[in-house]
Amino acid sequence: MAALPSGSAEAVAEAAQRLFGDSGWLEPALDALAVGLANDPFFELPLPRLHSEIHDGILLFEDDKVSVAIGVTGADKLAVKKNVERDVASIVFTGHMSVLKFIRSGEALLSFWEAPPIRSDFAASETSRCNPAGRRRLEDGETLIVDGRFQSYVIEHASSDMIVLQASIKCGRAPLSVEYDSQTHEYVGCSATDDGASRIQMMATLLRKMECAEALPVLEDLLGDPNFFVRWHVMREMLGLDAVAALPHLACMAREDSHPDVRRAARGVLDRLVIQHPQLQERVPCRA
């Protein structure tokens, strides 16, 4: 990774694909862990564990460009999840590129999906539905590159447990991950992919819940954040904290924000506030 001439997502994905193409490094690493487990029932893995509803794994490597993990996707867990969540499942576009090597495919059937690219100007009101892009059954040893900025896949069925080696590319990732309904294929929602953006949102919510009015100047500064969803989240929390103090900033946002969804939402809230509280009209003019 350090020797790459380019730090683009595509260059990192290509390097990860070359790494996965010769996995002679993998067995010795796992053998060493297996020996430790065999000799000591209380053995603690020296690597971070990863866990989800259907997947258990360990993080093998991580730097500022990529994280590499290996894990097992349980066929039984997958079947239970699909049975329980049949009516509420989502198709998730992660916002980042991934390289996946299915060491053991479990004869899994995958469906592939495409959607409008997720960019910094992503607008939910303007997106179309995600669309199917085919399906096929995997073979042992197969490698896939999935660009989560506009591609996704869903494991429809697996006959047995799957062993997956995965590289998640951090370079060039989109600011958001986006979900679409698995039945209607329509937009459901989105969330930040950047830890910094998520922390700002959580901090703003905490300050509002603490009724910390003295934090308003800090929140005002965050209205200039480059991420449109952070700007709108901060504005919502400012309105909850002190609607009168936030009103001039809301008016500015309704007129001047660079993102159409933010302008539209701010204008809708502003109109409702003025209709419900006509005395606020004099506070609406935009601050310089």
N, C-alpha and C positions, 0 to 999 in steps of 0.2 A: 504493500500500500504506500509506503514512504517513497518508493521509486517511481510511482506513476507520473507520467508527464502531464496528465490532466486530472483534476479532481472532480470531474463531472460524474454524474450518476452512471452514465453509460460506461465510462472507463472503469469505475469501481466494480460494476456488475460484470464486465468482461474479465477482470482480474479474479473475481470470486468464482466465475465459471471455470477458469483455468485451474484454480485451486481444487474445485470439486471434481474436475476431470481426472485428477491423480490423487486419490484419497488414501495413499499409503501412509500418510501422517496420522490418519484418524484412528486406525485400529490400535497402534501402540499406546496412544493417549487413553483410549477407553479401557485397554487391557490393564493399564496401571491403576485405574480407578476400580476395576473389577477385583484386582488382587487386594486392594485395601478393603473393599466390602466383604470379600471372602474371609479375610483374616480377622476382622473386627466388626461385630454386629452393631457397634456404636460409631462406626466410621462416618465422619462428616466430609461430604464432598468439598473440595477446595475451590469450587466454582459456584456461582449463583444459580439457584434453581428457578425454572420457569414453569408456570402452571396456569391452565385455563380449564374450562368445563370439559374439554375433550382432549387436551394435550398436556403432557408432562415432559420437561426437558431440562437441559443445562446450557448455560452460556459459556461457549468455548473461548471466544475472543471478542474484544470490543475496542475501537478507537473512535476518532472523530469522524471517520468516513463510513464505517460498517460495523455491524455486530453479526457474529456467526454463532449459531446455536444448533444443537441436535436434540431430537426428542421423539417421543412416541405419541401418535394420535390413535386413541383407542377406538376400535370399531364398535364395541358395545356402547361406549360413552356417546359416540356420534349418533348411533341409532336412537338412544334415549333422548338426546337433545332434539333430534328431528321430530320425534314423536310428540314431545312435550310442546315444542315451539313451532309446530307446523303452521299456525295461523299468524304468527307474529315475527317471523324470521326476516332478517335483512340481508341485502347484498352490500358488502362493505368495500369501498375503494379507499385503500389505506393512505394514499397520497405519496407513497415512496416505492421505489423499485425493489424487487425481491428476486433472489436466485434460489431455487429450490431443487435439491436432488433427492429423489425418492429412492433411498437405499432399498427399502422394502415398500412396494407400492400398495400392498393389500388389495390388489386388483380394483383399486378405487376408480369410480366413475366421476369425472369432473365436468361441470358445466362452466363455460367461460362467458364473460360479460364485458361490455364496453359502455362508456358513458362520456359525456362532454368532459374535456380535460379540466382538471382542477388547477386554477391559476390564482394569482393574488387578487384578481378582479372577479372571482367566482360570485355569481348572483343566483340564489336559489329560485327567485321568481322567473329567471330566464332559462333555467336548465330544462332539457327534455328528459324523458325517462331513460333509464339504462336499457340496453338492448342485448339479447342473447347473441353470442358469437361462436356457437358450436359446443359440442361435448364429445368427450372420448374417454376411453379407459386407459389407465396408466400401466406402464411396465416397470419392473424392477430396474433400478439404475438410471431411470430417465431424469433429465434435468430440464426445468422450465425457468424462463425469465418472465416475470409478470411486472408490468409497469403500473403500479397502483395509482398513478395520477390519472389514468383513464381505463385501466383494465382491472378485472377481478376474476376470481374463480370461486366456485362452491363445490365442496365434496358432497356429491349426491348420495353415494353409497360406497362402503368398503367391505370386502369379504373378510378381512382380517386386519390386525393392527398394522399401522404404517410407521416406518422409521424414516424421518425426514431431516435432512441437513439443510439449513436455511441461512442465507445471508440477507440481512435487511440493510439496504443502502440508505445512509443518512444524507448524502450529498444531493442537492437539487430537489429535495422533497417539497411537496406542496404545503401551503400553510394549514390545510384542512384535510381531514378524512371525511368522506361523505357516504351516507347510507341511503339505499333505495329499498322500497318494500319488495319482498320476494314474490308477492302475488301480482300486485298492480304494476310493479317496476317504476313507481313514481318516487320522487324525492321525499325522504323522511326527515333527515336532519344532518348536521355536521358537527365536528368537534375539532379543536386545535390539535395540531401535531407537534407543536413546539412547547417544551416545558415552560419556557419563560412566559409565553402568552397565557398558558393555563394558570400559572402562579399569579399573574396580574389579575386575572379574573377572580380567582379564589380570594385574593387579598381584598379586592374591591367589595366582594360580597361580605366578607368578614367585617370590614369597617362599617358597612351599612347595618349589619346585624347588631354590631356593638353600639350603634347610634353615635358614631365618632365624628361629629360635625367638624371638628378641628382638622380632619383629614381632607376636607374639600379641596384645598389648594393642591394637594398631591394628586388627587383624582383629576383635577382640571388639567394638570400637566400630561396625564395619560390619555387625554382626548386627542393628542397628536400621535398616538401609536400608529406604526405603519400597517398594522393588521386591522381591517375594517371591523371584524367581529369583536376585537378587544375594545375599540372605540365605542361601539354600541353597548357592549356589556357595561363598561364604566359609566356611560350616560344613564343607563337604567338604574344602576346603584346610586348614582348621584341624585336622581329624581326621588328614589326611595328615602334617601338621607335628608335632603332639603330641596323640595321641588321648586320653591321660589328662587333659591340661589342658583339652581341648575337651569332655570328657564332661559336666560339669555344664551347660554351655551347650546341648549336644545334648538333655539331659533337659528343660531349659526350653523349647526349641524344640518338642519333641514334645508338650508340654502346652499351651503358650501362644501359639504363632505364630498369626497371624490368618488364614493361608492353609491350606486343608485339605490340599493336596498336600504342603506343607512339613511339616505335622504328621505326615502319614502316612509320608513318607519318613524323617523323623527318628525316629519310633517304630520303624520297621522296622530301621534301622541300630542303634538303641539295644538292641533285643531281641537282635539277632545278636551284638553285642559282649558283652552280659552272659552269653549262653549259652556263647559261646566262651571267655570269661574271667570266671568267676564271682567272682573276687576284686575285680572292678571294681564290684560291686553297691553297695559302701559309698560309692562316689564319685558315685552316680547322683542322690541328692536334689537338687532344683532349688535353685539359688542365688537369693536375694532380689534 
